[in-house]
């Protein structure tokens, strides 16, 4: 479901580095967030995530049709496949012809439009054989009006007349579940465990997770972990759910900020302020998910070129290299230049996969260079001073180093970056010629308008 943009970036900023236009408190007053007690699955430390909209992915809109694309996604470097809800969609008070994926009619069934349970199991099994992890989208806050649970009216929050009601007025196709009812909680937990146990999925992306009591998520996570060590992603931007229940949440405010920077309504000073604020709010050992788009952003807010103009690559590079896990929404590797209908069939136009190689570079770096790994597994983030309308930073962990620079302006900018003792570097992106100056511990180069550059040592 659509959420307000709330987000943050955890990240450890060196206290000695002053960000232009921002002031820091003295070191002794810096807050240190309480570490999360959630233990991440080992495989998640250098994972990335790819969101799959089965309905819109192919002409058929089925599990079997999507399965044919697994080799391409493996070649691109995708690690986690997040499938939007696969359960049957409610018909009563449905929106549009096809309805919302987030209006669930039966928590333990498969939408027949997508295929059968056997088809889904075959998809999960083949994905696992190829090295992917698979997580399902889960809607725990509300159900369809005609969900099989509605025979238990006390499982729902009712209006003053004793009738079902939506949790939010605009969400007229769903009704609000009652977490004061212990039988409903038990059924929801059982349904979550069911897909892990019977289909061997690897976790969940949980819709509007902050609208569900934290203690439910803590207990449900414990029950699923009895089957296997699951990965849990909360559609929520606040830190509270991360301390005990979830591995990762959304960097909503970051997504909002970069879109406004692209539109000229904010600057990189605002991004610096966000990073500094949230370094005090999020423990280093939690994961944050960074993105330029997802199903909500695309359907309701705009296309990649519409939101970012000539700087789409710049913000995709930034989102894949700041301290967090990068997300790609299906179709972005072909420059997703249309807003997909949310309640209708509206297939992705795959064109020529013009951004396939671009994303392959970013995902490979994210996987192999430990400075870019997730949470406490990754390297420290240090801002590098650079000209207006540019952004540069480094990340370093042991012998692994990365320097990133982007230029969103209309003109070439000269940028000076630090270098380490290693003489073995890989460079990515567009730089006009070679480094034109080398200092004792720096390189200086010209970065053309709307271009990006990555220097990697590993």
C-alpha positions as a printed NumPy array, in Angstrom:
array([[  0.   ,   0.   ,   0.   ],
       [  1.065,   3.572,  -0.464],
       [  2.938,   5.022,   2.492],
       [  4.039,   8.475,   3.57 ],
       [  7.664,   9.009,   2.796],
       [  9.496,   8.315,   6.02 ],
       [ 13.036,   7.234,   5.831],
       [ 16.528,   7.307,   6.992],
       [ 20.034,   6.269,   6.392],
       [ 22.049,   4.777,   9.149],
       [ 25.703,   5.38 ,   8.472],
       [ 28.671,   6.328,  10.559],
       [ 29.985,   9.745,   9.635],
       [ 33.516,  10.572,  10.713],
       [ 33.15 ,  13.196,  13.411],
       [ 36.101,  15.145,  12.109],
       [ 34.505,  15.7  ,   8.724],
       [ 32.394,  18.834,   8.463],
       [ 29.642,  18.756,   5.871],
       [ 29.304,  22.065,   4.026],
       [ 26.506,  24.152,   5.47 ],
       [ 25.845,  21.69 ,   8.352],
       [ 27.145,  21.786,  11.895],
       [ 27.787,  18.818,  14.154],
       [ 27.474,  18.501,  17.893],
       [ 30.682,  17.894,  19.834],
       [ 31.686,  14.252,  19.793],
       [ 30.808,  13.727,  23.452],
       [ 27.143,  14.617,  22.787],
       [ 26.722,  12.337,  19.766],
       [ 24.008,   9.765,  20.372],
       [ 24.812,   6.092,  19.882],
       [ 21.71 ,   4.112,  18.879],
       [ 20.998,   0.898,  20.76 ],
       [ 22.039,  -2.058,  18.565],
       [ 19.338,  -4.274,  17.107],
       [ 19.025,  -7.786,  18.506],
       [ 17.82 ,  -9.188,  15.169],
       [ 20.341, -11.65 ,  13.746],
       [ 20.476, -11.326,   9.963],
       [ 20.723, -14.431,   7.79 ],
       [ 24.362, -14.865,   6.797],
       [ 23.54 , -14.674,   3.09 ],
       [ 22.033, -11.187,   3.442],
       [ 25.272,  -9.357,   4.253],
       [ 26.014,  -8.581,   0.593],
       [ 22.575,  -9.11 ,  -0.93 ],
       [ 20.53 ,  -6.817,  -3.141],
       [ 16.805,  -6.955,  -3.86 ],
       [ 14.683,  -7.015,  -7.043],
       [ 10.928,  -6.386,  -6.875],
       [  8.766,  -8.574,  -9.143],
       [  5.278,  -7.55 , -10.257],
       [  4.073, -10.893, -11.654],
       [  0.942,  -9.403, -13.249],
       [  2.848,  -6.823, -15.271],
       [  6.086,  -8.719, -15.869],
       [  5.034, -10.639, -18.974],
       [  2.114, -10.956, -21.423],
       [  1.022, -14.091, -19.561],
       [  1.468, -12.582, -16.103],
       [  2.286, -15.97 , -14.573],
       [  4.885, -17.646, -12.384],
       [  5.937, -19.883, -15.268],
       [  6.482, -16.951, -17.612],
       [  8.571, -15.107, -15.027],
       [ 10.626, -18.22 , -14.331],
       [ 11.98 , -18.09 , -17.888],
       [ 13.722, -14.803, -17.031],
       [ 15.68 , -16.135, -14.049],
       [ 18.902, -16.695, -16.049],
       [ 18.904, -13.049, -17.191],
       [ 18.404, -11.803, -13.636],
       [ 21.158, -14.092, -12.376],
       [ 23.513, -12.669, -14.998],
       [ 22.548,  -9.172, -13.859],
       [ 23.605, -10.044, -10.316],
       [ 20.236, -10.089,  -8.538],
       [ 20.252, -11.886,  -5.152],
       [ 16.786, -11.511,  -3.548],
       [ 13.545, -11.789,  -5.518],
       [ 10.685,  -9.952,  -3.801],
       [  7.356, -11.044,  -5.27 ],
       [  4.403,  -8.712,  -4.802],
       [  1.396, -10.469,  -3.16 ],
       [  0.539, -13.753,  -4.868],
       [ -2.712, -14.562,  -3.023],
       [ -6.213, -14.359,  -4.59 ],
       [ -7.544, -10.793,  -4.807],
       [-10.873,  -9.806,  -3.272],
       [-13.84 ,  -9.179,  -5.537],
       [-16.157,  -7.32 ,  -3.16 ],
       [-15.488,  -3.544,  -3.391],
       [-12.608,  -4.272,  -5.774],
       [-10.793,  -1.321,  -7.338],
       [-10.494,  -1.455, -11.121],
       [-10.858,  -4.582, -13.21 ],
       [ -8.076,  -6.652, -11.66 ],
       [ -8.016,  -5.191,  -8.152],
       [ -5.174,  -4.482,  -5.764],
       [ -2.655,  -7.174,  -4.917],
       [ -2.924,  -5.865,  -1.353],
       [ -6.594,  -6.897,  -1.021],
       [ -6.065, -10.521,   0.042],
       [ -8.975, -12.968,  -0.157],
       [ -7.226, -16.054,   1.232],
       [ -3.849, -15.997,   3.001],
       [ -3.128, -19.656,   2.213],
       [ -3.979, -19.726,  -1.5  ],
       [ -2.456, -18.676,  -4.828],
       [ -4.027, -16.217,  -7.254],
       [ -5.168, -18.473, -10.136],
       [ -4.313, -15.709, -12.607],
       [ -0.647, -16.281, -11.713],
       [ -0.755, -20.077, -11.846],
       [ -1.074, -22.953,  -9.415],
       [  0.605, -23.817,  -6.135],
       [  2.724, -26.29 ,  -8.084],
       [  3.775, -23.518, -10.475],
       [  4.785, -21.317,  -7.56 ],
       [  6.715, -24.107,  -5.869],
       [  8.529, -24.83 ,  -9.145],
       [  9.508, -21.15 ,  -9.358],
       [ 10.872, -21.108,  -5.803],
       [ 12.751, -24.377,  -6.297],
       [ 14.389, -23.255,  -9.536],
       [ 15.244, -19.854,  -8.063],
       [ 16.948, -21.576,  -5.128],
       [ 18.874, -23.874,  -7.446],
       [ 20.215, -20.787,  -9.223],
       [ 21.267, -19.102,  -5.981],
       [ 18.399, -16.647,  -5.475],
       [ 16.475, -16.046,  -2.281],
       [ 12.704, -15.523,  -2.54 ],
       [ 10.573, -13.345,  -0.266],
       [  6.827, -12.758,  -0.493],
       [  4.896,  -9.547,  -0.007],
       [  2.626,  -9.927,   3.03 ],
       [ -0.445,  -7.887,   3.976],
       [ -1.007,  -8.291,   7.72 ],
       [ -2.843,  -5.069,   8.566],
       [ -6.018,  -5.644,   6.548],
       [ -7.76 ,  -8.1  ,   4.246],
       [-10.257,  -8.101,   1.402],
       [-13.942,  -7.557,   2.268],
       [-14.634, -11.121,   1.157],
       [-11.65 , -12.776,   2.841],
       [-12.39 , -16.24 ,   4.225],
       [-11.76 , -14.85 ,   7.733],
       [-14.778, -12.507,   7.649],
       [-16.946, -15.262,   9.156],
       [-15.158, -14.244,  12.373],
       [-16.388, -10.693,  12.685],
       [-14.501, -10.117,  15.926],
       [-11.247, -10.629,  14.009],
       [-11.81 ,  -7.145,  12.549],
       [-12.007,  -3.591,  13.864],
       [-15.638,  -2.53 ,  13.369],
       [-17.261,   0.885,  13.142],
       [-19.739,   2.171,  15.738],
       [-22.548,   0.324,  13.978],
       [-20.7  ,  -2.992,  14.1  ],
       [-19.745,  -3.012,  10.419],
       [-16.422,  -3.725,   8.707],
       [-14.379,  -0.628,   7.918],
       [-11.206,   0.245,   5.994],
       [ -8.104,   1.18 ,   8.004],
       [ -7.735,   4.335,   5.891],
       [-10.642,   6.009,   4.09 ],
       [ -9.003,   5.819,   0.664],
       [ -8.326,   2.087,   1.075],
       [-11.948,   1.275,   0.361],
       [-11.21 ,  -2.21 ,  -1.017],
       [ -9.86 ,  -3.579,   2.298],
       [-10.986,  -3.897,   5.926],
       [ -9.033,  -3.463,   9.14 ],
       [ -7.878,  -6.482,  11.133],
       [ -8.115,  -6.525,  14.939],
       [ -4.835,  -7.374,  16.673],
       [ -6.535,  -7.405,  20.062],
       [ -8.007, -10.751,  18.994],
       [ -5.595, -13.541,  19.871],
       [ -7.256, -16.075,  17.55 ],
       [ -6.689, -13.761,  14.586],
       [ -3.056, -13.282,  15.61 ],
       [ -2.583, -17.038,  15.796],
       [ -4.125, -17.514,  12.34 ],
       [ -1.942, -14.798,  10.833],
       [  1.197, -16.32 ,  12.353],
       [  0.15 , -19.744,  11.114],
       [ -0.281, -18.364,   7.587],
       [  3.162, -16.767,   7.668],
       [  4.754, -20.019,   8.825],
       [  2.785, -21.954,   6.17 ],
       [  4.57 , -20.397,   3.18 ],
       [  7.988, -20.827,   4.816],
       [  7.327, -24.451,   5.731],
       [  5.41 , -25.633,   2.66 ],
       [  7.124, -23.629,  -0.097],
       [ 10.533, -22.928,   1.459],
       [ 10.389, -19.163,   0.909],
       [ 13.113, -17.103,   2.584],
       [ 11.121, -14.343,   4.249],
       [  8.7  , -11.492,   3.729],
       [  8.325,  -7.888,   2.718],
       [  5.603,  -6.705,   5.118],
       [  3.123,  -4.109,   3.894],
       [  2.522,  -1.058,   6.141],
       [  4.32 ,  -2.972,   8.889],
       [  4.199,  -0.046,  11.297],
       [  0.402,  -0.269,  11.444],
       [  0.684,  -3.739,  13.031],
       [  1.773,  -4.126,  16.7  ],
       [  5.503,  -4.744,  17.106],
       [  4.985,  -7.593,  19.55 ],
       [  3.1  ,  -9.517,  16.853],
       [  6.03 ,  -9.22 ,  14.452],
       [  8.515, -10.266,  17.127],
       [  6.559, -13.435,  17.944],
       [  5.838, -14.244,  14.27 ],
       [  9.531, -13.865,  13.4  ],
       [ 10.435, -16.25 ,  16.204],
       [  7.928, -18.838,  14.943],
       [  9.212, -18.641,  11.363],
       [ 12.813, -18.924,  12.519],
       [ 11.917, -22.308,  13.995],
       [ 11.476, -23.487,  10.39 ],
       [ 14.391, -21.559,   8.832],
       [ 16.272, -18.305,   9.346],
       [ 14.016, -15.84 ,   7.532],
       [ 14.702, -12.335,   6.219],
       [ 12.131,  -9.683,   7.14 ],
       [ 11.673,  -6.331,   5.348],
       [  9.294,  -3.738,   6.814],
       [  7.524,  -1.187,   4.662],
       [  8.194,   1.431,   7.294],
       [ 10.683,   4.234,   7.725],
       [ 11.1  ,   4.445,  11.495],
       [ 13.72 ,   2.622,  13.607],
       [ 11.415,   0.958,  16.148],
       [ 10.548,  -2.151,  14.117],
       [ 14.229,  -2.831,  13.469],
       [ 15.291,  -3.346,  17.069],
       [ 13.549,  -6.696,  17.617],
       [ 11.452,  -7.743,  14.624],
       [ 12.855,  -6.812,  11.196],
       [ 16.143,  -7.056,   9.333],
       [ 15.528,  -4.065,   7.061],
       [ 13.145,  -1.194,   6.373],
       [ 12.608,   1.503,   3.755],
       [ 14.708,   4.635,   3.339],
       [ 11.55 ,   6.602,   2.546],
       [ 12.82 ,  10.073,   3.403],
       [ 15.934,   9.495,   1.32 ],
       [ 13.744,   8.593,  -1.677],
       [ 11.734,  11.746,  -1.155],
       [ 14.875,  13.865,  -0.809],
       [ 16.687,  12.664,  -3.941],
       [ 13.571,  13.189,  -6.041],
       [ 13.333,  16.765,  -4.788],
       [ 17.05 ,  17.305,  -5.432],
       [ 16.517,  16.104,  -8.999],
       [ 13.647,  18.596,  -9.329],
       [ 15.757,  21.462,  -7.93 ],
       [ 13.579,  21.76 ,  -4.821],
       [ 16.285,  20.582,  -2.395],
       [ 20.069,  20.402,  -2.509],
       [ 22.738,  17.957,  -1.413],
       [ 22.994,  19.967,   1.815],
       [ 19.574,  18.565,   2.68 ],
       [ 20.861,  15.068,   1.98 ],
       [ 23.836,  15.685,   4.264],
       [ 21.484,  16.84 ,   7.01 ],
       [ 19.392,  13.724,   6.588],
       [ 22.408,  11.438,   6.805],
       [ 23.68 ,  13.206,   9.935],
       [ 20.285,  13.15 ,  11.649],
       [ 19.682,   9.535,  10.997],
       [ 23.147,   8.347,  11.965],
       [ 21.882,   9.081,  15.483],
       [ 18.624,   7.171,  15.013],
       [ 19.564,   3.898,  13.337],
       [ 21.962,   1.31 ,  14.717],
       [ 24.86 ,   0.393,  12.467],
       [ 23.854,  -3.279,  12.513],
       [ 20.456,  -2.781,  10.827],
       [ 19.802,  -2.703,   7.088],
       [ 18.109,   0.108,   5.146],
       [ 16.704,  -0.293,   1.633],
       [ 17.581,   2.426,  -0.917],
       [ 15.817,   2.89 ,  -4.225],
       [ 14.9  ,   5.263,  -7.006],
       [ 11.557,   3.534,  -7.63 ],
       [  9.259,   0.722,  -6.533],
       [  5.676,  -0.285,  -7.326],
       [  4.182,   2.641,  -5.372],
       [  6.644,   5.222,  -6.651],
       [  6.173,   4.161, -10.256],
       [  2.386,   3.836, -10.26 ],
       [  1.589,   6.916,  -8.2  ],
       [  4.507,   9.365,  -8.488],
       [  6.17 ,   9.022, -11.877],
       [  8.51 ,   7.296, -14.281],
       [ 12.29 ,   7.129, -13.981],
       [ 12.89 ,   9.87 , -16.591],
       [  9.963,  11.868, -15.235],
       [ 11.273,  11.902, -11.664],
       [ 15.007,  12.197, -12.356],
       [ 15.405,  13.584, -15.876],
       [ 19.004,  13.375, -17.149],
       [ 20.228,  12.409, -13.674],
       [ 18.544,   9.032, -13.308],
       [ 21.872,   7.167, -13.494],
       [ 23.391,   9.482, -10.911],
       [ 20.718,   8.767,  -8.339],
       [ 20.718,   5.043,  -9.114],
       [ 24.495,   5.013,  -8.494],
       [ 24.024,   6.907,  -5.239],
       [ 21.288,   4.517,  -4.074],
       [ 23.48 ,   1.487,  -4.797],
       [ 26.571,   2.746,  -2.973],
       [ 25.44 ,   4.548,   0.205],
       [ 25.32 ,   2.3  ,   3.323],
       [ 22.311,   0.092,   2.646],
       [ 20.802,  -2.539,   0.375],
       [ 19.885,  -1.432,  -3.172],
       [ 16.478,  -2.206,  -4.683],
       [ 15.637,  -2.464,  -8.381],
       [ 12.002,  -2.462,  -9.498],
       [ 11.319,  -4.724, -12.462],
       [ 11.584,  -2.808, -15.719],
       [ 14.138,  -0.295, -14.511],
       [ 16.815,  -2.191, -16.425],
       [ 14.876,  -1.147, -19.551],
       [ 14.352,   2.47 , -18.407],
       [ 10.837,   2.247, -16.968],
       [  9.318,   5.173, -18.848],
       [  5.644,   4.545, -18.141],
       [  3.596,   4.401, -14.969],
       [  2.203,   0.89 , -14.652],
       [ -1.522,   0.738, -13.914],
       [ -2.073,  -0.53 , -10.388],
       [ -5.515,  -2.12 , -10.734],
       [ -5.321,  -3.275, -14.366],
       [ -3.164,  -5.431, -16.618],
       [ -0.427,  -3.153, -17.963],
       [  2.631,  -5.056, -19.145],
       [  6.165,  -3.712, -18.809],
       [  7.68 ,  -2.612, -22.112],
       [ 11.035,  -4.378, -21.951],
       [ 12.495,  -2.741, -25.071],
       [ 16.266,  -3.332, -25.349],
       [ 17.309,  -3.723, -21.68 ],
       [ 19.34 ,  -0.544, -22.053],
       [ 20.258,  -0.426, -18.347],
       [ 21.052,  -4.117, -17.897],
       [ 24.826,  -3.601, -18.055],
       [ 24.592,  -0.499, -15.865],
       [ 22.852,  -2.391, -13.084],
       [ 25.159,  -5.374, -13.533],
       [ 28.122,  -3.134, -12.676],
       [ 26.429,  -1.746,  -9.564],
       [ 25.233,  -5.12 ,  -8.295],
       [ 28.61 ,  -6.747,  -8.89 ],
       [ 30.361,  -4.011,  -6.916],
       [ 27.787,  -4.29 ,  -4.15 ],
       [ 28.366,  -8.041,  -3.928],
       [ 32.143,  -8.255,  -4.244],
       [ 33.515,  -5.064,  -2.684],
       [ 33.126,  -5.433,   1.072],
       [ 33.134,  -1.679,   1.562],
       [ 29.644,  -1.708,  -0.005],
       [ 28.188,  -4.567,   2.037],
       [ 25.1  ,  -4.112,   4.201],
       [ 24.844,  -2.844,   7.761],
       [ 27.837,  -3.426,  10.004],
       [ 29.37 ,  -5.669,   7.322],
       [ 30.032,  -2.656,   5.099],
       [ 32.555,   0.158,   5.242],
       [ 32.361,   3.544,   6.923],
       [ 30.908,   6.45 ,   4.966],
       [ 32.961,   9.656,   4.657],
       [ 31.739,  12.735,   2.795],
       [ 34.209,  14.316,   0.339],
       [ 34.043,  18.055,  -0.255],
       [ 33.014,  18.786,  -3.846],
       [ 31.535,  21.636,  -5.926],
       [ 27.898,  22.689,  -5.826],
       [ 25.471,  20.244,  -7.484],
       [ 27.954,  17.41 ,  -7.114],
       [ 28.137,  14.768,  -4.427],
       [ 31.158,  12.667,  -3.508],
       [ 32.001,  10.231,  -0.736],
       [ 34.208,   7.302,   0.122],
       [ 33.599,   4.02 ,   1.904],
       [ 36.394,   1.907,   3.35 ],
       [ 36.641,  -1.468,   5.065],
       [ 40.042,  -3.07 ,   5.592],
       [ 41.687,  -3.287,   2.152],
       [ 38.417,  -2.542,   0.341],
       [ 37.762,   1.022,  -0.769],
       [ 35.225,   2.803,  -2.953],
       [ 34.985,   6.44 ,  -4.027],
       [ 31.782,   7.695,  -5.674],
       [ 31.176,  11.039,  -7.372],
       [ 28.107,  12.295,  -9.219],
       [ 27.493,  15.548, -11.083],
       [ 23.851,  16.61 , -11.534],
       [ 24.694,  20.049, -12.931],
       [ 24.634,  21.321, -16.508],
       [ 28.395,  21.816, -16.657],
       [ 31.658,  19.945, -16.128],
       [ 32.972,  20.055, -12.567],
       [ 36.48 ,  19.415, -11.229],
       [ 36.532,  16.986,  -8.321],
       [ 39.418,  15.923,  -6.086],
       [ 39.18 ,  12.557,  -4.366],
       [ 41.416,  10.705,  -1.911],
       [ 43.304,   7.581,  -2.924],
       [ 44.861,   4.839,  -0.841],
       [ 48.135,   2.984,  -0.974],
       [ 46.841,   0.419,  -3.462],
       [ 47.861,   0.948,  -7.072],
       [ 45.209,  -1.485,  -8.324],
       [ 41.958,   0.328,  -9.014],
       [ 38.951,  -0.296, -11.187],
       [ 37.095,   2.7  , -12.589],
       [ 33.485,   2.903, -13.751],
       [ 31.413,   5.634, -15.324],
       [ 32.329,   8.527, -17.582],
       [ 35.396,  10.631, -16.971],
       [ 36.555,  13.047, -19.674],
       [ 40.032,  11.689, -20.29 ],
       [ 42.397,  10.503, -17.575],
       [ 43.03 ,  11.961, -14.175],
       [ 44.511,  15.335, -14.956],
       [ 46.224,  15.896, -11.595],
       [ 47.687,  13.581,  -9.021],
       [ 48.614,  14.836,  -5.599],
       [ 50.401,  13.001,  -2.819],
       [ 47.197,  11.214,  -1.774],
       [ 44.622,  12.526,  -4.218],
       [ 43.389,  12.386,  -7.786],
       [ 41.726,  15.348,  -9.484],
       [ 39.567,  14.889, -12.561],
       [ 36.838,  16.571, -14.578],
       [ 33.381,  15.045, -14.33 ],
       [ 31.059,  16.02 , -17.193],
       [ 27.494,  17.226, -16.698],
       [ 24.998,  14.559, -15.521],
       [ 27.717,  11.916, -15.221],
       [ 29.011,   9.666, -12.458],
       [ 32.269,   8.015, -11.503],
       [ 33.246,   5.135,  -9.211],
       [ 36.772,   4.199,  -8.152],
       [ 37.007,   0.758,  -6.572],
       [ 39.925,  -0.988,  -4.868],
       [ 39.468,  -4.543,  -3.667]])
